[in-house]
Amino acid sequence: LIIVNKNDLKRYQLLLGNGERFGTKIEYKIQNKPTGIPEAFLIGKEFIGSNNVALILGDNFFYSQGLTKLLIDSKKNFSGAKIFCYNVKNPSSFGVVELKKNRIVSLKEKPKKTKSKHAIIGLYYFDKQVSHLASKLKRSKRNETEIIDLLKLYLVKRKLNFDILGRGAAWLDTGTPESFFEAGTFVYNLEKRQGFKIACLEEIAYL
């Protein structure tokens, strides 16, 4: 399920279609206003049904040799919700998870001070309760529901798990023109040096 704003819907449909040529099925839903990431679970409630679900933010870029295995293994071994973390040098720019003895003790949104370097990236696993829990969230000062508030509901129940992307992995948040350019440069240099395409949907479908 791809959730987009109304103006971008036709562009995505033109690019990806219904997914048939990739051996998959793609559906689309419109988010009329940017009222928060958790709204995805209300918009996609029927799509999710009684299944576990993964959420990936459209402006996040991931690259790692072992990423596929990590995601498959994580899918098998979680209950409740699971977040993925990445070490950054500027944690105050991100949602941050604080750990103690390999357990999550707190979640903080763009903290001014923290000893943790673990940023929460835009990739999440949730159980079938997520749509129900998302409906309980209240809007923040930004007039949006916040993904970190949803995660805290699982943390309180001790049902929030995590995995950390290692030093060999790349995570880029491409939400600004500068960071989008950085991602493009990263992909260009790897493809030019190694001679193969990154995330070529036709190649993935063929294999």
MARSENU-141903 format. One line per 8 residues: number of its first residue (from 1); for each residue x, y, z of C-alpha. Coordinates in Angstrom, 2 decimals. Example, Ala and Ser with C-alpha at 12.3 -4.5 7.8 and 13.67 -1.06 7.14 Angstrom:
BEGIN
1	12.30,-4.50,7.80; 13.67,-1.06,7.14
END
This chain:
BEGIN
1	0.00,0.00,0.00; 1.44,3.35,-1.07; -0.01,6.38,0.70; 0.45,9.66,-1.17; -1.05,13.12,-1.40; -3.63,13.75,-4.10; -1.28,15.70,-6.39; 1.30,12.88,-6.54
9	-1.10,9.96,-7.02; -1.02,9.86,-10.82; 2.78,10.16,-10.87; 3.20,7.08,-8.68; 0.59,5.14,-10.63; 2.39,6.00,-13.88; 5.74,4.94,-12.41; 4.73,1.71,-10.66
17	1.26,0.80,-11.95; -0.52,-1.96,-10.06; 2.74,-3.85,-9.49; 1.87,-6.70,-11.86; 5.05,-6.33,-13.93; 7.09,-6.73,-10.73; 5.20,-9.83,-9.61; 3.47,-8.04,-6.76
25	0.27,-6.12,-6.05; 0.32,-2.39,-5.34; -2.59,-0.42,-3.95; -2.85,3.33,-3.39; -4.52,5.55,-0.81; -4.64,9.33,-0.49; -3.67,11.29,2.62; -5.49,14.58,2.20
33	-3.48,16.51,4.80; -0.09,15.86,6.50; -1.59,15.06,9.90; 1.07,12.64,11.10; 2.74,9.35,10.26; 0.41,7.21,12.46; -2.51,8.24,10.27; -1.13,5.70,7.79
41	-2.54,2.98,10.03; -6.01,4.53,9.92; -5.92,5.10,6.17; -4.59,1.57,5.69; -6.77,-0.14,8.30; -8.62,-2.35,5.81; -5.39,-3.14,3.97; -3.72,-4.26,7.22
49	-6.69,-6.28,8.42; -5.57,-8.78,11.08; -1.97,-8.96,9.88; 1.34,-7.64,11.16; 2.55,-4.71,9.07; 5.72,-2.88,8.07; 5.85,0.88,7.57; 8.55,2.57,5.50
57	8.74,6.35,5.15; 9.00,7.46,1.55; 11.89,9.88,2.08; 14.18,7.34,3.77; 16.98,5.54,1.92; 18.52,2.27,3.15; 21.50,0.36,1.79; 23.31,-2.62,3.30
65	24.51,-6.00,2.09; 22.84,-7.75,5.02; 19.68,-5.66,5.11; 17.38,-8.22,3.50; 18.41,-10.95,5.93; 18.02,-8.57,8.88; 14.48,-7.65,7.82; 13.47,-11.26,7.25
73	14.89,-12.38,10.60; 13.31,-9.41,12.39; 9.95,-10.22,10.87; 10.08,-13.71,12.34; 11.19,-12.76,15.82; 9.08,-9.93,17.13; 5.84,-9.31,18.94; 4.27,-5.93,19.53
81	6.42,-3.48,17.60; 9.99,-3.22,16.40; 12.12,-0.20,15.54; 15.40,-0.01,13.69; 18.22,2.24,14.89; 21.27,3.84,13.33; 24.20,5.55,15.03; 24.42,9.26,14.19
89	26.68,12.09,15.33; 23.80,14.58,15.69; 21.07,12.74,17.68; 19.35,16.02,18.57; 18.02,16.11,14.99; 16.16,12.81,15.30; 13.93,10.68,17.44; 16.32,8.81,19.75
97	16.15,5.53,21.63; 18.03,5.23,24.92; 19.21,1.75,25.88; 20.33,0.16,29.12; 21.60,-3.41,29.34; 20.39,-3.97,25.79; 16.83,-2.88,26.61; 14.91,0.22,25.61
105	14.43,2.52,28.58; 13.14,5.67,26.87; 12.27,7.36,23.60; 12.93,11.04,23.04; 12.06,13.31,20.13; 14.98,15.54,19.11; 16.47,15.75,22.61; 18.73,18.70,23.44
113	20.85,16.44,25.62; 21.27,12.68,25.41; 24.06,10.14,25.81; 22.50,7.96,23.13; 23.61,8.03,19.49; 20.83,5.69,18.33; 18.48,7.49,15.93; 15.15,5.86,15.11
121	14.98,5.43,11.34; 11.90,5.44,9.12; 11.33,1.70,9.10; 8.99,-0.01,11.58; 7.23,-3.33,12.25; 3.90,-3.39,14.08; 1.40,-6.06,15.13; -2.27,-6.07,14.21
129	-3.15,-3.79,17.16; -1.49,-0.80,15.54; -4.59,0.68,13.86; -6.52,0.51,17.12; -3.69,2.15,19.07; -3.16,4.81,16.40; -6.81,5.82,16.74; -6.20,6.66,20.42
137	-3.41,9.16,19.79; -3.90,12.85,20.46; -2.38,15.49,18.22; 0.77,17.26,19.31; 1.59,20.97,19.25; 2.29,20.54,15.54; -1.36,19.47,15.13; -0.16,16.02,14.07
145	-0.16,12.59,15.66; 3.42,11.52,16.35; 5.01,8.17,15.58; 7.08,8.38,18.77; 3.86,8.59,20.84; 2.65,5.41,19.15; 5.94,3.68,19.95; 5.65,4.76,23.58
153	2.34,2.89,23.87; 4.19,-0.31,22.98; 7.11,0.60,25.25; 4.80,0.95,28.26; 3.50,-2.55,27.56; 7.10,-3.80,27.22; 6.36,-4.83,23.66; 8.79,-2.55,21.85
161	11.82,-4.30,20.33; 14.76,-3.00,18.33; 17.52,-3.90,15.90; 20.55,-1.78,15.08; 21.88,-1.26,11.56; 25.63,-1.81,11.75; 28.53,0.31,10.59; 28.41,-1.21,7.11
169	24.88,0.04,6.50; 23.83,3.37,5.04; 20.73,5.28,6.10; 19.87,8.65,4.57; 16.87,10.83,5.32; 16.22,12.53,1.97; 13.63,15.03,3.15; 15.62,18.10,2.11
177	17.11,19.09,-1.27; 20.63,18.77,0.15; 20.09,15.30,1.60; 18.30,14.18,-1.59; 21.37,15.25,-3.57; 23.62,13.36,-1.14; 21.60,10.16,-1.66; 21.78,10.55,-5.43
185	25.55,11.05,-5.26; 25.91,7.98,-3.02; 23.97,5.80,-5.46; 25.79,7.21,-8.49; 29.24,6.53,-7.05; 28.42,2.96,-5.99; 26.81,2.08,-9.31; 29.66,3.61,-11.30
193	32.33,1.82,-9.27; 30.66,-1.58,-8.94; 28.85,-1.78,-12.26; 25.40,-2.79,-11.05; 22.17,-1.00,-10.22; 20.92,-0.33,-6.69; 17.25,-1.21,-6.08; 16.45,-1.88,-9.73
201	12.87,-3.18,-9.43; 13.00,-5.06,-12.74; 16.19,-6.88,-11.72; 14.78,-7.75,-8.28; 11.58,-9.07,-9.84; 13.53,-11.09,-12.41; 15.76,-12.71,-9.78
END
